[in-house]
Amino acid sequence: MSEELYERMAQSIIEGEKEIAVELATKAIELNIHPLDAIAKGFVVGVNYIGDQFGKGEAFLPELVMAGEAMKAAVGVLEPELLKLGEARETLGRVVLATVEGDIHEIGKTLVGTMLSASGFEVTDLGVDQPAEKIIGKAIEIDAQIIGMSALLTTTMIRQREVIEELDKEGLRPRIKVMVGGAPITKSWAEKINADGTAEDAMGAVQLAKKLVGKE
């Protein structure tokens, strides 16, 4: 039964059907399906598919945006359930997430935020198009251990480096660790800009974050 539900969840994201995604998320809660399973085995499958298609040039930005909106809506339904489950645990650390200045993609970042919250991190998501000083300011304000930055365009990748250089200048490294992500981001880029790591997907990001706060 749940297999079919997971497939429909993935499909709702691929088709960017926000209302259907919400309906299926609500159904998952009624059926006592673990919210993380609904996300990882259902909705994320759709997100990854659209992401791959976009990468191959077979899906376009509007489809990506609609998939992102549907994902966000589904996660909005599941998040309170996740928080209920997460309340029983100590927080592993505080994370500031943002998409860098000049970039408005947030589907991957939102997903990473959800997974981190579900895994016991306290997450502050600043949203998209965020300048370095705002990202760093927020990290200082909430005493974050990790900054996670996303960039989906090769033209905005350099902003990740700028944030790291700024942190160095202010003497905030290595107290604040930096994770970078986004379609064009590779391990060698992460090393080149002195980030503390990158991950292929949201689950990988959670493992990396745990490693960075010494909770693995």
N, C-alpha and C positions, 0 to 999 in steps of 0.2 A: 504493500500500500504506500509506504513512505517513498519507495523508489519512484513511483509514478508522480508523487507530489514534488519530489526533488526535480524531476524532469520538467514539470510544469513551472516550477520556480525559475529554473534556468531560462526557459522559454520566455517567461514574462519579462526578464531582463533583456534578452536578445531583441525582443520586439518593442522594448521600451514602454511596456504597459504598466504604468504606475498603479492604477487601481487594482489590477489583477495581482500585482506583486504584493500589495497591502493585504488583499483578501487571503492570499496563500500564506502570508506570514501569520495572519490572525489564526488561520486554520491550524498551522503548525503548533501554535501555543495551545489551542483547544485539544489537539491530539497529544499534548505533552511531549512533543519532539524537542530535544535540547536545542535552544536557540543557536548555539554554535554549529550544530549539525545542519540546521536549516540554512545557515549562512554558507558554511564551507561546502556542503554536498549539494546544495540547491542553487542559491542565488549567485555565489561566486563562480560557479561553472559557466553561467551565462555571461558574467562580466569578463572572464578570461577569454571566452569565445569571441566576444565583440572586440576585445583588445587585440586578439590575434588577427582578426579580420581587418581591423583598422591598420595594424602593422603591415599587412599584405596589400593594403590599398583596396580591399574589397568591401570595407565599410567606411562610412564617412563621418565627419565630425558631428553632424546633427544626430546620427544614430548613437554615437558614443555618449553624447550629452543626454539623450533620452534614456539610454541604458543607465547612466549615472544617476539620473533623477529617480528612476524606478528602484534602483539599488538603495538609494538614500531613504526612500519612502518605506521600503521593506525593513531596512535596518532600524528606522525610527520606531517601527512596531515592536521589533525584537529587543531593542536596547533596554527598555525597562526590565524585561525578563532577565537579561544578562546581568544587569546591575543588581538585581535581587540575588542572583547566584553569586555575584562577585562580592557582595557586602560581607559575606562570611569570612573573606580572606583579608589579610593585611595588604596594603598597597605595596607593590614591588618598586615603585618609583614614579616620578613625575616627568611627563613628556610634553613638549610643545611641538605641535605639527603645523606645517604651513606649506603651501605651494609658493614658490619664489616669485619675486616681482616680475611682472610682464607675462606671467603664465596663469591661465585660468582653468587648468585641468585639475579635477579633484576626485575623480572616481577611485583611483588607486589609493590616494591619501585617506579618503573617508573610510575605505575598507581597512587600511592599516590601523586607523584610529579605533575602529570598532573592535578589531581583533585584540589590540593592546588593552583596551578597556576590559574586554571579556577575560583577558588573562591576568587582570589584577593591577594594571597600571592606571595612574590618574592622568587622563589625557586632556590637554587644552588644545583644541583645533582652531587655529586663527583663520582658516579659510584660504582663499587664493590671492594671488597678486600682492604678496606681503614683502615690504622692504626689509633689508637686513636689520635696521635699528629696531623695528617693531618686533621682529622675531626674537632678537637678543634681549630687548627690554622685557618682554613677557617671560622669557626664561629666567631672568634675574628676579623678576617680581614674584614668581611662584617657586623659586629655588628648584628649577628643573634639573634633573640629572642628564636628560637627553633632549636634543633638538632633532626632529626628523623633517627633512626637506624634500619636497617632490618637484621635479621638473620634467615636462614631457616634450619640450622643444630643445633642439640642439642650441638654439640661440639663447635660451634662458638657463642652460646648465651652468654657465659661468657665474651666475648669481649664487650658486651653492658655494663656490670657492670664496666669493666676496664675504659671505657670512662667516666662514671659517677664519678668514684673514682678520676680520673684525674682532672675532672672539679672541684670537691670538693677541691682537693689539691691546685688548682690554685685560689680558692676563686671565682669561676665564677657562683656558684649556690647561690641563686635561680634566678640570672639574666638570665641565659640561661636555658630554660625548655627542658626537654628531653622526646621524645616520642619513644617507642620501638614497633617493629612489626615483623611479620614473623610467619610461621606456628606453631612452637613450643612455641610461646610466649603467656603466660597466664597473667591474671590480678595479680595473686599471685606472679609470677616472676617479673612483673613490680614493685610491691610493695616492694618485697624483695631487689631489687637492687636500690631502691629509685628513680625510673623513675617517671615522672609526669603523665604517663598514657600510655595505649595501646588501640588499637581499632581492632574490628573484620575485618573491611574492609576499603576500600579507603574513602567511604563516612563518616564512623565513624571517620577516621583520620582527616578529614576536620573539623568536629564538635569539636573534641578534640583540634585541633590547635586553633580554634577560641576561645574556652574556655580558653586556656592557655594564649592567648594574651588579654583576657578580652573583646573580640569583639562578644561574642555570643548573 
